[in-house]
């Protein structure tokens, strides 16, 4: 999804600097505490997955799912918190 948005912006002549200025202007208050909401979401996702397991052993499929969630969160943090201390 992020790649499609980046491609659409690039085709429209929007630079990353333009997007950064727009992001900072629109979401500065919300991004002040970022990436803490992502960390909270990842923790809740992990707790939910572990609660659903019949045994404490993590299956490979679940491990891959949790890794995918982390990768998605990292992409959002990288995009949204650029220029902030992460």
C-alpha positions, 0 to 999 in steps of 0.5 A, a space after each residue: 500500500 505504501 509503495 502504491 502511494 509513493 508511486 502515485 505521489 511520484 507520478 504527480 510530481 510530489 517530492 518527499 520534502 513536500 510530503 514531509 512538510 504536509 505530514 508535519 503540518 497536519 499530524 505534528 501533535 499525533 506524531 509527537 508520541 510516535 512510535 508508542 502506539 505502534 509498540 502498544 499495538 504490537 504488544 496487544 497483537 502478541 498477547 492476543 496470539 499467545 492467549 489463543 494458543 492451546 500450548 505455550 509453544 509458538 508455531 512457525 506460522 504464528 511466528 511468521 505472522 508476528 514477524 509480518 506485523 513487526 515489519 508492517 509497523 517498522 514501515 509505518 514508523 519509518 514513514 511517519 516518524 522520519 526526522 523524529 527520534 525513534 
